[in-house]
Amino acid sequence: MTDAMYTRYPSSSIFIYNAITVLHFLLGGAGFILGYGYWAGWALGIVYAVFAFTEMYLVMPLKVCPNCVYYRLDKSICISGMNLLSKRIASAGAVSDFPRRSGGPFCPDNLYLASLALPIIGIAPALFIGFSWTVLIILVLLIALLFFRFFIVFPKIACNHCRARHICPNAQKMGLSGSQAAR
């Protein structure tokens, strides 16, 4: 892999990453609300949105980012920009602990994947309960965003330029870890 590694991701990359993340979470919440209606839909939608946003924008900066190389690099900005928040709310961890982000059933990586998969899994039954074109479109958009994330954003925008890719369990699972050490 010959792609340049970034110390500061371009603003456009950070925007794309966060825009698809926020859109995914908002569409997921809306899908639950519209799919199930009444109090159940609102409860599911709000609980899902709170879970997803908390996991991504609080748990990750508290549990994962302090162990990332981007936490330590001067003037760095990772693909999500969460290293900047993490420096404000968490103490530095150990880079050697970064791979632990994917250990155990309730690890940050699994919670992140759950935040992406839950609305797809949870909204599909609503189509059988009471079909809605709007809910179907939301479901299709969620699936498209998931594929875009895994087949475009991760391999072409994020992981191929990441200084942590050689120790990241996600990059290793996707075959994107490369052989270069973080500089």
N, CA, C and O of each residue as an XYZ file, in Angstrom:
732
protein
N       0.864     -1.176      0.000
C       0.000      0.000      0.000
C       0.903      1.229      0.000
O       1.695      1.412      0.925
N       0.798      2.052     -0.999
C       1.702      3.188     -1.141
C       1.040      4.527     -0.828
O       1.648      5.574     -1.050
N      -0.160      4.518     -0.330
C      -0.850      5.767     -0.012
C      -0.153      6.495      1.125
O       0.326      5.873      2.073
N      -0.102      7.806      1.023
C       0.524      8.623      2.062
C      -0.269      8.541      3.354
O      -1.500      8.503      3.349
N       0.454      8.516      4.447
C      -0.211      8.528      5.748
C      -0.364      9.976      6.188
O       0.540     10.793      6.016
N      -1.525     10.279      6.759
C      -1.822     11.635      7.188
C      -1.582     11.816      8.683
O      -1.919     10.952      9.492
N      -1.003     12.935      9.025
C      -0.978     13.371     10.415
C      -2.222     14.212     10.661
O      -2.815     14.164     11.738
N      -2.608     14.980      9.652
C      -3.850     15.766      9.683
C      -4.661     15.378      8.451
O      -4.270     15.647      7.315
N      -5.783     14.749      8.703
C      -6.656     14.408      7.581
C      -7.217     15.695      6.975
O      -7.461     16.665      7.693
N      -7.420     15.705      5.671
C      -8.036     16.876      5.035
C      -9.444     17.107      5.579
O     -10.144     16.161      5.941
N      -9.842     18.354      5.629
C     -11.179     18.711      6.117
C     -12.262     17.968      5.349
O     -13.271     17.570      5.932
N     -12.070     17.780      4.067
C     -13.081     17.092      3.259
C     -13.261     15.645      3.717
O     -14.387     15.147      3.747
N     -12.184     14.970      4.070
C     -12.275     13.585      4.552
C     -12.987     13.521      5.898
O     -13.833     12.654      6.117
N     -12.647     14.433      6.790
C     -13.284     14.485      8.111
C     -14.776     14.779      7.952
O     -15.612     14.181      8.630
N     -15.099     15.702      7.053
C     -16.501     16.032      6.805
C     -17.263     14.816      6.284
O     -18.345     14.507      6.783
N     -16.716     14.127      5.293
C     -17.383     12.952      4.726
C     -17.616     11.907      5.804
O     -18.717     11.371      5.925
N     -16.587     11.616      6.586
C     -16.705     10.595      7.629
C     -17.805     10.959      8.628
O     -18.677     10.140      8.921
N     -17.764     12.168      9.142
C     -18.746     12.572     10.149
C     -20.136     12.791      9.558
O     -21.137     12.522     10.221
N     -20.208     13.272      8.330
C     -21.512     13.489      7.702
C     -22.250     12.175      7.504
O     -23.442     12.086      7.796
N     -21.553     11.146      7.008
C     -22.250      9.869      6.820
C     -22.582      9.218      8.161
O     -23.575      8.499      8.271
N     -21.761      9.463      9.176
C     -22.038      8.926     10.504
C     -23.286      9.576     11.089
O     -24.201      8.879     11.529
N     -23.328     10.892     11.097
C     -24.480     11.619     11.642
C     -25.735     11.305     10.832
O     -26.801     11.083     11.407
N     -25.621     11.285      9.510
C     -26.773     10.962      8.666
C     -27.295      9.565      8.976
O     -28.506      9.359      9.062
N     -26.397      8.611      9.142
C     -26.788      7.238      9.469
C     -27.579      7.204     10.778
O     -28.636      6.578     10.858
N     -27.061      7.876     11.792
C     -27.720      7.873     13.099
C     -29.077      8.592     13.049
O     -30.049      8.124     13.643
N     -29.141      9.711     12.350
C     -30.406     10.443     12.246
C     -31.445      9.668     11.437
O     -32.615      9.608     11.815
N     -31.016      9.080     10.332
C     -31.941      8.258      9.546
C     -32.413      7.047     10.341
O     -33.578      6.658     10.265
N     -31.494      6.456     11.106
C     -31.872      5.316     11.941
C     -32.945      5.695     12.945
O     -33.945      4.993     13.090
N     -32.734      6.807     13.639
C     -33.737      7.273     14.594
C     -35.058      7.572     13.923
O     -36.114      7.192     14.430
N     -35.012      8.250     12.783
C     -36.238      8.576     12.040
C     -36.932      7.309     11.549
O     -38.161      7.226     11.562
N     -36.154      6.332     11.120
C     -36.733      5.070     10.655
C     -37.511      4.364     11.749
O     -38.599      3.843     11.506
N     -36.956      4.345     12.951
C     -37.682      3.750     14.078
C     -38.973      4.523     14.365
O     -40.036      3.931     14.548
N     -38.864      5.836     14.400
C     -40.029      6.669     14.715
C     -41.129      6.477     13.671
O     -42.287      6.253     14.022
N     -40.771      6.563     12.400
C     -41.769      6.435     11.332
C     -42.242      4.994     11.160
O     -43.396      4.748     10.811
N     -41.345      4.050     11.406
C     -41.686      2.643     11.203
C     -42.621      2.078     12.250
O     -43.473      1.243     11.946
N     -42.465      2.532     13.483
C     -43.266      1.964     14.562
C     -44.305      2.938     15.117
O     -45.248      2.526     15.792
N     -44.130      4.222     14.833
C     -45.112      5.217     15.237
C     -45.392      5.269     16.727
O     -44.836      4.507     17.519
N     -46.262      6.183     17.076
C     -46.729      6.362     18.449
C     -45.570      6.373     19.446
O     -44.451      6.764     19.114
N     -45.856      5.940     20.658
C     -44.844      6.012     21.713
C     -43.718      5.009     21.490
O     -42.567      5.306     21.811
N     -44.019      3.827     20.947
C     -42.982      2.809     20.741
C     -41.936      3.295     19.733
O     -40.736      3.134     19.952
N     -42.390      3.878     18.651
C     -41.466      4.390     17.641
C     -40.598      5.504     18.179
O     -39.389      5.538     17.950
N     -41.235      6.420     18.904
C     -40.474      7.525     19.489
C     -39.466      7.001     20.508
O     -38.323      7.456     20.545
N     -39.886      6.054     21.327
C     -38.979      5.492     22.338
C     -37.800      4.795     21.658
O     -36.646      5.025     22.020
N     -38.091      3.946     20.677
C     -37.017      3.242     19.961
C     -36.088      4.228     19.253
O     -34.866      4.097     19.324
N     -36.666      5.204     18.578
C     -35.872      6.182     17.834
C     -34.967      7.003     18.733
O     -33.796      7.216     18.416
N     -35.505      7.466     19.852
C     -34.708      8.286     20.768
C     -33.639      7.448     21.461
O     -32.488      7.872     21.571
N     -34.020      6.252     21.930
C     -33.030      5.384     22.590
C     -31.909      5.032     21.615
O     -30.732      5.074     21.973
N     -32.278      4.684     20.385
C     -31.253      4.368     19.388
C     -30.334      5.570     19.142
O     -29.112      5.428     19.180
N     -30.900      6.727     18.896
C     -30.084      7.909     18.588
C     -29.166      8.267     19.752
O     -27.999      8.594     19.539
N     -29.674      8.211     20.965
C     -28.840      8.498     22.140
C     -27.713      7.474     22.243
O     -26.563      7.838     22.488
N     -28.041      6.185     22.055
C     -27.013      5.139     22.087
C     -25.953      5.388     21.013
O     -24.758      5.375     21.311
N     -26.372      5.611     19.785
C     -25.430      5.747     18.670
C     -24.528      6.971     18.831
O     -23.308      6.871     18.696
N     -25.129      8.120     19.118
C     -24.320      9.328     19.269
C     -23.406      9.238     20.494
O     -22.265      9.699     20.446
N     -23.889      8.657     21.580
C     -23.063      8.504     22.779
C     -21.891      7.576     22.502
O     -20.759      7.862     22.892
N     -22.161      6.474     21.833
C     -21.092      5.523     21.534
C     -20.011      6.173     20.677
O     -18.821      6.050     20.965
N     -20.430      6.858     19.633
C     -19.454      7.425     18.696
C     -18.753      8.657     19.247
O     -17.536      8.789     19.120
N     -19.505      9.550     19.850
C     -18.941     10.846     20.197
C     -18.629     11.019     21.682
O     -18.261     12.114     22.108
N     -18.770      9.949     22.481
C     -18.358     10.002     23.880
C     -17.543      8.768     24.267
O     -16.440      8.893     24.799
N     -18.088      7.567     24.000
C     -17.369      6.346     24.368
C     -16.058      6.236     23.594
O     -15.015      5.961     24.188
N     -16.096      6.443     22.300
C     -14.854      6.335     21.510
C     -13.782      7.320     21.999
O     -12.644      6.905     22.220
N     -14.107      8.607     22.175
C     -13.071      9.521     22.672
C     -12.579      9.195     24.079
O     -11.451      9.540     24.432
N     -13.400      8.543     24.878
C     -12.977      8.185     26.238
C     -12.217      6.866     26.296
O     -11.282      6.730     27.085
N     -12.600      5.897     25.478
C     -12.041      4.547     25.580
C     -11.030      4.180     24.505
O     -10.077      3.450     24.779
N     -11.220      4.672     23.293
C     -10.358      4.262     22.174
C      -9.301      5.325     21.860
O      -8.109      5.024     21.794
N      -9.742      6.547     21.669
C      -8.839      7.617     21.231
C      -7.617      7.833     22.134
O      -6.540      8.105     21.605
N      -7.724      7.729     23.455
C      -6.532      7.960     24.282
C      -5.389      6.983     23.998
O      -4.235      7.265     24.321
N      -5.710      5.840     23.396
C      -4.694      4.842     23.079
C      -4.192      4.930     21.636
O      -3.327      4.155     21.228
N      -4.725      5.857     20.884
C      -4.387      5.994     19.460
C      -3.163      6.886     19.279
O      -2.905      7.777     20.088
N      -2.421      6.636     18.218
C      -1.239      7.457     17.928
C      -1.622      8.909     17.653
O      -0.821      9.813     17.891
N      -2.838      9.144     17.152
C      -3.266     10.510     16.859
C      -3.439     11.346     18.128
O      -3.360     12.574     18.078
N      -3.670     10.696     19.247
C      -3.785     11.412     20.519
C      -2.461     12.087     20.861
O      -2.447     13.174     21.438
N      -1.348     11.445     20.506
C      -0.020     11.921     20.873
C       0.657     12.821     19.837
O       1.557     13.591     20.171
N       0.228     12.723     18.607
C       0.874     13.494     17.548
C       0.501     14.972     17.647
O      -0.676     15.316     17.754
N       1.504     15.836     17.609
C       1.252     17.275     17.646
C       0.506     17.718     16.395
O       0.815     17.289     15.283
N      -0.469     18.574     16.595
C      -1.242     19.179     15.510
C      -1.885     18.138     14.594
O      -2.024     18.364     13.392
N      -2.276     17.000     15.162
C      -2.873     15.937     14.357
C      -4.394     16.011     14.414
O      -4.978     16.519     15.372
N      -5.011     15.497     13.372
C      -6.462     15.321     13.337
C      -6.727     13.996     12.619
O      -6.347     13.808     11.464
N      -7.383     13.092     13.331
C      -7.698     11.791     12.745
C      -8.912     11.918     11.815
O      -9.463     13.007     11.652
N      -9.314     10.822     11.223
C     -10.412     10.837     10.256
C     -11.727     11.305     10.862
O     -12.541     11.912     10.166
N     -11.950     11.037     12.137
C     -13.199     11.478     12.774
C     -13.042     12.810     13.493
O     -14.030     13.480     13.793
N     -11.801     13.193     13.768
C     -11.545     14.397     14.543
C     -11.745     14.187     16.033
O     -11.600     15.125     16.816
N     -12.073     12.976     16.430
C     -12.351     12.691     17.836
C     -11.103     12.755     18.707
O     -11.215     12.865     19.928
N      -9.919     12.690     18.107
C      -8.704     12.823     18.919
C      -8.635     14.205     19.564
O      -8.068     14.350     20.647
N      -9.197     15.206     18.924
C      -9.203     16.554     19.499
C     -10.108     16.615     20.736
O      -9.744     17.213     21.748
N     -11.281     15.996     20.644
C     -12.179     15.929     21.789
C     -11.554     15.080     22.893
O     -11.604     15.442     24.069
N     -10.977     13.970     22.513
C     -10.383     13.067     23.486
C      -9.305     13.743     24.325
O      -9.217     13.513     25.531
N      -8.492     14.568     23.693
C      -7.434     15.281     24.424
C      -8.018     16.198     25.497
O      -7.347     16.512     26.480
N      -9.255     16.623     25.310
C      -9.905     17.521     26.278
C     -10.610     16.777     27.402
O     -10.752     17.311     28.502
N     -11.054     15.552     27.139
C     -11.882     14.866     28.135
C     -11.263     13.601     28.715
O     -11.816     13.028     29.654
N     -10.118     13.148     28.174
C      -9.538     11.892     28.646
C      -8.029     12.002     28.800
O      -7.376     12.791     28.118
N      -7.498     11.213     29.689
C      -6.045     11.134     29.883
C      -5.458     10.182     28.855
O      -6.124      9.256     28.392
N      -4.212     10.422     28.510
C      -3.526      9.568     27.540
C      -3.462      8.129     28.036
O      -3.246      7.870     29.220
N      -3.652      7.214     27.115
C      -3.519      5.791     27.408
C      -2.225      5.288     26.808
O      -1.289      6.057     26.588
N      -2.177      4.019     26.550
C      -0.983      3.396     25.967
C      -1.300      2.944     24.542
O      -2.318      2.295     24.301
N      -0.430      3.288     23.612
C      -0.626      2.871     22.226
C      -0.715      1.352     22.143
O      -1.425      0.820     21.289
N      -0.015      0.661     23.007
C      -0.060     -0.805     23.005
C      -1.456     -1.339     23.353
O      -1.762     -2.498     23.073
N      -2.302     -0.501     23.961
C      -3.674     -0.900     24.296
C      -4.670     -0.632     23.160
O      -5.824     -1.052     23.241
N      -4.239      0.054     22.118
C      -5.150      0.399     21.027
C      -5.840     -0.827     20.420
O      -7.041     -0.766     20.154
N      -5.132     -1.936     20.193
C      -5.807     -3.106     19.624
C      -6.904     -3.687     20.516
O      -7.742     -4.451     20.037
N      -6.911     -3.345     21.786
C      -7.942     -3.858     22.695
C      -9.320     -3.281     22.405
O     -10.315     -3.707     22.991
N      -9.375     -2.319     21.507
C     -10.661     -1.722     21.146
C     -11.639     -2.746     20.600
O     -12.845     -2.503     20.567
N     -11.119     -3.897     20.171
C     -11.993     -4.910     19.590
C     -12.048     -6.182     20.428
O     -12.386     -7.246     19.908
N     -11.721     -6.092     21.718
C     -11.743     -7.279     22.564
C     -13.000     -7.357     23.422
O     -13.302     -6.424     24.166
N     -13.724     -8.444     23.325
C     -14.904     -8.658     24.148
C     -16.187     -8.295     23.434
O     -16.178     -7.526     22.473
N     -17.300     -8.855     23.909
C     -18.576     -8.643     23.228
C     -19.096     -7.202     23.288
O     -19.806     -6.769     22.380
N     -18.754     -6.458     24.338
C     -19.237     -5.081     24.465
C     -18.108     -4.073     24.304
O     -18.123     -3.000     24.907
N     -17.132     -4.434     23.484
C     -16.003     -3.543     23.227
C     -16.475     -2.359     22.375
O     -17.526     -2.435     21.737
N     -15.708     -1.273     22.362
C     -16.108     -0.105     21.559
C     -16.345     -0.417     20.080
O     -17.255      0.145     19.472
N     -15.546     -1.297     19.502
C     -15.748     -1.625     18.089
C     -17.095     -2.313     17.856
O     -17.799     -2.000     16.896
N     -17.447     -3.243     18.731
C     -18.732     -3.935     18.574
C     -19.900     -2.989     18.815
O     -20.932     -3.098     18.154
N     -19.747     -2.065     19.755
C     -20.803     -1.081     19.989
C     -20.955     -0.158     18.778
O     -22.069      0.223     18.419
N     -19.832      0.196     18.153
C     -19.859      1.016     16.944
C     -20.583      0.273     15.818
O     -21.439      0.841     15.140
N     -20.232     -0.994     15.628
C     -20.906     -1.788     14.601
C     -22.393     -1.936     14.916
O     -23.228     -1.902     14.013
N     -22.717     -2.098     16.184
C     -24.124     -2.183     16.578
C     -24.864     -0.894     16.244
O     -26.014     -0.930     15.808
N     -24.202      0.248     16.449
C     -24.859      1.524     16.145
C     -25.149      1.667     14.655
O     -26.057      2.401     14.266
N     -24.393      0.978     13.831
C     -24.630      1.013     12.389
C     -25.645     -0.047     11.955
O     -26.442      0.194     11.049
N     -25.619     -1.204     12.591
C     -26.481     -2.315     12.177
C     -27.873     -2.269     12.797
O     -28.841     -2.683     12.159
N     -27.993     -1.778     14.023
C     -29.284     -1.801     14.728
C     -30.439     -1.198     13.937
O     -31.508     -1.807     13.884
N     -30.275     -0.033     13.322
C     -31.450      0.491     12.606
C     -31.832     -0.365     11.395
O     -33.011     -0.457     11.054
N     -30.864     -0.981     10.753
C     -31.174     -1.826      9.596
C     -31.951     -3.055     10.054
O     -32.963     -3.427      9.460
N     -31.461     -3.670     11.111
C     -32.125     -4.858     11.656
C     -33.463     -4.490     12.294
O     -34.442     -5.225     12.161
N     -33.501     -3.361     12.981
C     -34.701     -2.974     13.719
C     -35.815     -2.382     12.889
O     -36.985     -2.493     13.253
N     -35.473     -1.759     11.784
C     -36.498     -1.107     10.956
C     -37.151     -2.099      9.990
O     -38.320     -1.941      9.639
N     -36.410     -3.113      9.562
C     -36.952     -4.079      8.596
C     -38.287     -4.680      9.046
O     -39.206     -4.755      8.229
N     -38.442     -5.113     10.306
C     -39.740     -5.668     10.701
C     -40.894     -4.658     10.612
O     -42.046     -5.048     10.421
N     -40.588     -3.385     10.748
C     -41.644     -2.366     10.659
C     -42.299     -2.375      9.286
O     -43.473     -2.027      9.160
N     -41.562     -2.765      8.264
C     -42.131     -2.828      6.918
C     -43.183     -3.926      6.802
O     -44.110     -3.820      6.000
N     -43.041     -4.972      7.597
C     -44.029     -6.053      7.585
C     -45.237     -5.710      8.448
O     -46.358     -6.133      8.168
N     -44.990     -4.942      9.494
C     -46.083     -4.533     10.390
C     -47.004     -3.550      9.682
O     -48.226     -3.670      9.760
N     -46.423     -2.588      8.999
C     -47.202     -1.593      8.262
C     -46.305     -0.960      7.206
O     -45.512     -0.066      7.499
N     -46.445     -1.439      5.973
C     -45.554     -0.982      4.909
C     -45.640      0.534      4.707
O     -46.714      1.135      4.738
N     -44.463      1.117      4.499
C     -44.361      2.548      4.222
C     -43.218      2.763      3.240
O     -42.108      2.276      3.451
N     -43.493      3.490      2.172
C     -42.438      3.799      1.208
C     -41.328      4.616      1.858
O     -40.150      4.425      1.557
N     -41.704      5.518      2.741
C     -40.712      6.362      3.416
C     -39.763      5.505      4.244
O     -38.548      5.703      4.211
N     -40.318      4.561      4.979
C     -39.481      3.683      5.812
C     -38.608      2.801      4.913
O     -37.441      2.563      5.227
N     -39.158      2.320      3.812
C     -38.368      1.516      2.876
C     -37.202      2.340      2.313
O     -36.079      1.844      2.218
N     -37.464      3.566      1.950
C     -36.398      4.440      1.427
C     -35.337      4.673      2.503
O     -34.142      4.648      2.205
N     -35.755      4.896      3.737
C     -34.795      5.072      4.830
C     -33.950      3.815      4.990
O     -32.733      3.904      5.149
N     -34.577      2.652      4.949
C     -33.846      1.391      5.076
C     -32.832      1.223      3.945
O     -31.690      0.831      4.186
N     -33.240      1.515      2.730
C     -32.326      1.411      1.577
C     -31.164      2.404      1.732
O     -30.015      2.068      1.445
N     -31.469      3.618      2.182
C     -30.417      4.614      2.403
C     -29.436      4.167      3.494
O     -28.229      4.368      3.363
N     -29.948      3.567      4.557
C     -29.073      3.069      5.624
C     -28.136      1.973      5.111
O     -26.950      1.946      5.439
N     -28.689      1.081      4.308
C     -27.861      0.011      3.729
C     -26.819      0.612      2.788
O     -25.661      0.195      2.799
N     -27.221      1.584      1.980
C     -26.288      2.241      1.063
C     -25.181      2.964      1.834
O     -24.014      2.897      1.448
N     -25.538      3.652      2.917
C     -24.527      4.325      3.736
C     -23.559      3.329      4.361
O     -22.360      3.594      4.444
N     -24.069      2.199      4.795
C     -23.208      1.168      5.374
C     -22.222      0.644      4.332
O     -21.030      0.523      4.612
N     -22.714      0.333      3.136
C     -21.830     -0.127      2.069
C     -20.830      0.954      1.675
O     -19.653      0.661      1.462
N     -21.282      2.189      1.578
C     -20.391      3.302      1.245
C     -19.269      3.406      2.281
O     -18.104      3.599      1.934
N     -19.638      3.274      3.558
C     -18.647      3.343      4.640
C     -17.612      2.224      4.503
O     -16.408      2.477      4.565
N     -18.083      0.983      4.315
C     -17.172     -0.155      4.314
C     -16.401     -0.341      3.012
O     -15.296     -0.885      3.025
N     -16.964      0.100      1.888
C     -16.299     -0.139      0.608
C     -15.640      1.094     -0.004
O     -14.822      0.963     -0.915
N     -15.978      2.273      0.473
C     -15.364      3.498     -0.048
C     -14.617      4.244      1.057
O     -13.411      4.464      0.952
N     -15.325      4.629      2.106
C     -14.715      5.474      3.137
C     -13.549      4.772      3.828
O     -12.446      5.316      3.872
N     -13.772      3.582      4.364
C     -12.680      2.915      5.076
C     -11.479      2.634      4.174
O     -10.375      3.072      4.497
N     -11.645      1.927      3.066
C     -10.458      1.576      2.284
C      -9.841      2.711      1.467
O      -8.638      2.688      1.209
N     -10.633      3.702      1.053
C     -10.099      4.726      0.149
C      -9.864      6.090      0.801
O      -9.016      6.854      0.339
N     -10.598      6.401      1.862
C     -10.488      7.728      2.474
C      -9.849      7.665      3.854
O      -9.061      8.542      4.210
N     -10.174      6.653      4.626
C      -9.741      6.613      6.032
C      -8.524      5.719      6.259
O      -7.419      6.217      6.476
N      -8.720      4.430      6.211
C      -7.695      3.480      6.661
C      -6.402      3.519      5.841
O      -5.317      3.321      6.386
N      -6.513      3.767      4.561
C      -5.308      3.754      3.735
C      -4.364      4.914      4.036
O      -3.212      4.891      3.602
N      -4.821      5.921      4.763
C      -3.989      7.068      5.125
C      -3.716      7.139      6.623
O      -3.074      8.084      7.082
N      -4.183      6.171      7.388
C      -4.141      6.235      8.850
C      -2.785      5.781      9.404
O      -2.234      4.762      8.989
N      -2.279      6.547     10.329
C      -1.010      6.218     10.979
C      -1.149      5.088     11.991
O      -0.141      4.550     12.449
N      -2.354      4.723     12.343
C      -2.565      3.630     13.295
C      -2.937      2.329     12.595
O      -3.199      1.329     13.265
N      -2.966      2.317     11.284
C      -3.483      1.153     10.568
C      -2.686     -0.121     10.824
O      -3.234     -1.220     10.731
N      -1.410      0.009     11.141
C      -0.602     -1.200     11.358
C      -0.921     -1.897     12.676
O      -0.587     -3.070     12.844
N      -1.564     -1.197     13.619
C      -1.944     -1.821     14.893
C      -3.460     -1.881     15.074
O      -3.944     -2.384     16.088
N      -4.195     -1.382     14.115
C      -5.654     -1.323     14.230
C      -6.271     -2.669     13.854
O      -6.049     -3.165     12.749
N      -7.049     -3.263     14.770
C      -7.679     -4.543     14.442
C      -8.666     -4.439     13.279
O      -8.850     -5.403     12.537
N      -9.296     -3.288     13.119
C     -10.237     -3.115     12.011
C      -9.511     -3.111     10.674
O      -9.936     -3.775      9.729
N      -8.421     -2.366     10.598
C      -7.636     -2.329      9.358
C      -7.073     -3.707      9.046
O      -7.012     -4.105      7.883
N      -6.664     -4.433     10.068
C      -6.138     -5.781      9.856
C      -7.221     -6.708      9.315
O      -6.968     -7.489      8.398
N      -8.428     -6.627      9.876
C      -9.534     -7.481      9.418
C      -9.907     -7.185      7.970
O     -10.330     -8.081      7.239
N      -9.752     -5.938      7.558
C     -10.105     -5.550      6.190
C      -8.912     -5.666      5.233
O      -9.033     -5.350      4.049
N      -7.765     -6.118      5.743
C      -6.578     -6.246      4.909
C      -5.978     -4.911      4.524
O      -5.340     -4.797      3.477
N      -6.177     -3.880      5.370
C      -5.704     -2.537      5.063
C      -4.601     -2.080      6.016
O      -4.269     -0.895      6.054
N      -4.038     -2.999      6.778
C      -3.088     -2.587      7.816
C      -1.735     -2.170      7.252
O      -1.001     -1.440      7.918
N      -1.389     -2.603      6.067
C      -0.092     -2.217      5.490
C       1.057     -2.732      6.336
O       0.849     -3.457      7.309
N       2.239     -2.365      5.969
C       3.410     -2.848      6.730
C       4.218     -1.718      7.302
O       5.210     -1.968      7.987
N       3.830     -0.459      7.047
C       4.590      0.669      7.560
C       4.224      0.946      9.006
O       3.061      0.830      9.393
N       5.195      1.303      9.785
C       4.951      1.686     11.171
C       4.499      3.138     11.225
O       4.805      3.933     10.337
N       3.775      3.464     12.270
C       3.354      4.873     12.453
C       4.555      5.740     12.671
O       5.494      5.368     13.375
N       4.521      6.915     12.054
C       5.661      7.825     12.165
C       5.285      9.006     13.000
O       6.109      9.895     13.216
